[in-house]
Amino acid sequence: MNYAASRLSAVQPSASAAISQTARQMKAAGEDVIDLGLGEPDFDTPPPIIEAAYAAAKAGQTRYPPNDGTAALKAAIIAKFARDNGLEFTAPEIIVSNGAKQIIYGALATTLEPGQEVILCAPFFDSYENIILALGGKPVIVRCQPENDFRITPEQLDAAITPDTRWLFLNYPSNPAGAVYNAEELQALGEMLERHPHVLVLADEIYEHIIFGQHEHISLAAVCPSLKAQVLTVNGVSKAYAMTGWRIGYAGGPQPLIAAMTKMQSLISSGACSIAQAAAAEALNGPQDEVERFRVAFERRRDLVVAAVEAIPGMNLPAPAGAFYALIECRGLMGAAKADGTQIRTDTQLAQYLLDEAGIASVPGSAYGLTPFVRLSMANSEQNLAAAMQRIQASVAKLTLPAVD
Ligand SMILES: Cc1ncc(COP(=O)(O)O)c(C=O)c1O
């Protein structure tokens, strides 16, 4: 009996979830594995946020919430968009969902006709492609090269747009490459998008607060106010406030789009968990010092990993500008021979080697649409990261590297 609809056959299980599952099984069997697969902060949700949830539950906020979000959380989101991003929204232009992932799914489920195209900038968050495929859309993959810091150029964007393009997904700081855009670059992309008013833009800014050095996060919608009718700005509390399990994401965009997404959401979940919404409101309204503490910790870890990769032949890691992943280029290891004489030919094989030989769970770049890379999640302690990098270095040292000409 075939239970799944045919459109689901194109969907691949999430590579990072699969690797983490293997790592968990290995750990349960007593093996010494450091899991650098999954992308969730290793910090605890700050206590005032937990207190706010408890208070909400005790105060009776336990009934069905509005489909589009509670008034209190919407007010907090409006204030946050104004404070952090220079964006002005009214309540009907805001929607709250169970995680940014549900926002993304909802946006596409609401707007996509079968066969319509969604432009993805590789390397991209692997769920994007699967959501598009699950909904019968067509992913159009633009490969963004390390030479351009993994950013899409206006020329690449222009070449990718067709009359069937429905969305461009722009994620920055990006998972997995940590790519960011400055105001000029956003302006140039914005000018291109203005010429194609049929293209909607999903600006996934969920890593906005995890940004390093001189880089600063700038919202596309703020740089290009003329794109107001085209841009859906997506965010959430998972990454900035260590709240992955609370499942709250949100978006601001054109009111008719939000209204249509709300209609769709009423069919999916009747809104997001009321108690988690109270917690998210506290996260956005309350003191922001924990966000900065997490950011500083991620920057230290990034520096640690970048320095460690410098000492590993065949691997290359320009310092990521944001997010908490290290996307390590490993072209120099393709063709390397293991002790048993077999060769590593793909990044998937390299990730498997790192798991078998070093006990390190990583995700191959092929999961994100660009090879040959491995992604390490830096959402782990400095101690674990230092140990992991030593183990990776030792396992690479056991390989016979291909001759460099
Ligand atoms: C780029 C990006 N967008 C969205 C999400 C989903 O976040 P949420 O936990 O809010 O569903 C993730 C999670 O890994 C992500 O990396």
The ligand as a MOL file (V3000), in Angstrom:
LIG
                    3D

  0  0  0     0  0            999 V3000
M  V30 BEGIN CTAB
M  V30 COUNTS 16 16 0 0 0
M  V30 BEGIN ATOM
M  V30 1 C 17.7390 29.6220 7.2980 0
M  V30 2 C 16.7320 29.0570 8.2370 0
M  V30 3 N 15.4670 29.4830 8.1570 0
M  V30 4 C 14.5250 28.9790 8.9630 0
M  V30 5 C 14.8100 28.0100 9.8940 0
M  V30 6 C 13.6920 27.4510 10.7240 0
M  V30 7 O 13.6010 28.0600 11.9670 0
M  V30 8 P 12.4160 27.7470 12.9800 0
M  V30 9 O 13.0200 27.0330 14.1280 0
M  V30 10 O 11.8830 29.0970 13.3690 0
M  V30 11 O 11.3780 26.9390 12.2730 0
M  V30 12 C 16.1290 27.5340 10.0180 0
M  V30 13 C 16.4570 26.4630 10.9830 0
M  V30 14 O 17.4640 25.8060 10.9320 0
M  V30 15 C 17.1100 28.0800 9.1590 0
M  V30 16 O 18.3830 27.6590 9.2210 0
M  V30 END ATOM
M  V30 BEGIN BOND
M  V30 1 1 1 2
M  V30 2 1 2 3
M  V30 3 2 2 15
M  V30 4 2 3 4
M  V30 5 1 4 5
M  V30 6 1 5 6
M  V30 7 2 5 12
M  V30 8 1 6 7
M  V30 9 1 7 8
M  V30 10 2 8 9
M  V30 11 1 8 10
M  V30 12 1 8 11
M  V30 13 1 12 13
M  V30 14 1 12 15
M  V30 15 2 13 14
M  V30 16 1 15 16
M  V30 END BOND
M  V30 END CTAB
M  END
